[in-house]
């Protein structure tokens, strides 16, 4: 029963994420690649690791919100930290 119930909960959560992606990602801060709730130097490293394929893509990694994680996102995170954006 526990395994069945866990599967049901997981299916429901995935269903909500598919049906309402904006609700799931509403708390995502563009540039907060490491998910600690703020944009800082650690996010630059995280985006670089994602670009190299060492880490999985995170919701905040696409800092410039163009649908790709690339060096443009590193620059955007740097600009956010410096207060230029």
Helices and strands as residue ranges (DSSP letters): H 2-19, H 21-24, H 41-51, G 59-61, H 71-82
